[in-house]
């Protein structure tokens, strides 16, 4: 290939001169100054050495001066520093610590939230991992909805996804946060625990790294922000005073609910009085709503309680005297050994269509109370609430009764029809009562037999009251029975305010909505949390007892086989038992078991015959 030959450019008349002599001539006027600056006669290498040394010396002097200023500033010896310099140093030091702290927070987020990403070889944020978990759980929700529609919510096959366990942590795309069906639940749970163990080890390793960085940062902060002992003591004294102030004001931050009577108007009063008996303010008490029952129900409840050794108050709501079943009032007013306080409430009840009906119809009617509330002049005022089932309205009665007792009295709220006492229910609690009080004890149903989401009734009570979106997270939770609660008066009074407020806000009128209120208050954290910190005014601690482990043994969910086969009933001794073999103080919902129900019916007949014999003997 022929190469093109380079041709030198032809200078033009306007081009600068390339004559070296011309350049030298132009530089002559400044040559003397330049020569003096460049140290004439000194070899070039030596000039370079001298220039480097002078530059380094200048840098050292400037650095030393800066360090000296920082030294004096951080030790409080900054009185002679100019104000601009003090401001600059402050920003410099605090900016460094902010950077370290920011870096620590960022590392912490990465440690906790990106572990799965490290396993998968990528990097995802905490938000992204939560989004993925949500998508996976939404898929499960769709599968469950499809199955309910297909099988009308009654499909109990091993291939079912209804009621499966779930994980609340994103486990990766290779391991879903739920098993494919009930059959695979055990295998999935093993894999889930293994994955969580892996994540725990990674967490621990990353945590140690983070703490090492934190330790370095703290040493630097202590070194650069040391203050003298006097200033530190002043600061500690100020903080202590502030903490004490916050401690005094802490109760003002707790959740509280309005008094149920406030809806009746300003300065309203309670005009409802006992039909017989009187409250004893220092006594323990059992509250029970028992309207419309025949004598045998009262006999089973009262006689079994009396035989347990209990001698406190029993506060009971019964029908008005003209509507009572034969013998009920005579029995209640003649019973000795217990202090029975009876209330007769006048109800006006209606069907859901608005048609007036007689009585509560086992809770299906919507009712209002009359002659209960009054104004400041003690004139009767109308019921301030909409009609509702008596099972919901009973919490207003319970609240009215609760204010008659001291803060540390123990109070039990219990159903009447299906309760059988075997021991004094407060025997093991009486020694616990103290100046602090505020305990609230809730009692669960068997979690292996049913959960909120697998119980059509319990699921619908929550959905009807609060909406499905709000309560879906509670579907895998244990059912807590609203018909069995114990607490100190100060805690029970707060709990009853909360229950009444749930109806006021939701207007849920279905029979059983009170159990939805009960479970929502606990699982939403409004009564207290797992840390034991007080959340609600008057409640210092909330304790949930699993079925068969506490004072009240809720038996309704155990229907697959007789209680005796579960080991929960000793037919020879005629005793309902806890899982550890001890005697249950209170057997609740006993009538779901045929063997226990037959035993109690025989006892009822004996109680009734004994009472009739006594009545005849008195005549």
ABEGO torsion letter per residue (X at the ends): XBBBBBBBBBBBAABBBABAAAAAAAAAAAAAAAAAAAGBGBBAAAAAAAAAAAAAAAAAAAAAAAAAAAAAAAAGBAAABBAAAAAAAAAAAAAAAAAAAAAAAAAAAAAAAAAAAAAAGBBBBAAAAAAAAAAAAAAAAAAAAAAAAAAGGABABAABABGBBBBABBAEAABBABBABAAAAAAAAAAAAAAAAAAAAAAAAAAAAAAAAAAAAAAAAAAAABBBAAAAAAAAAAAAAAAAAAAAAAAAABBBBBBAAAAAEBGBBBABBBABEBBBAABBBBBBBBBGBBAAAAAAAAAAAAAAGBABBBBBBBBBAAABBBGAAAAAAABBGBBBBBBBBBBBBBBAAGBBBBEAGGGABBBBBBGABBBAAGBBBBBABBBBBAAAAAAAAAAAAAAABBAABBBBBBBAAABBBABBAAAAAAAABBAAEGBBBBBBBBAAABBAAABAAAAAAAAAAAEAAAAAAAAABBBBBAABBBBBAAAAAAAAAAAAAAAAAAGBABBGAAAAAAAAAAAAGAAEBAAGBBABBGBABBBBBBBGABABBBAAABAABBAAAAGABBAAAGBBBBAAGBBBABBBGAAABAAAAAAAAAAAAAAAAAAAAAAAAAX
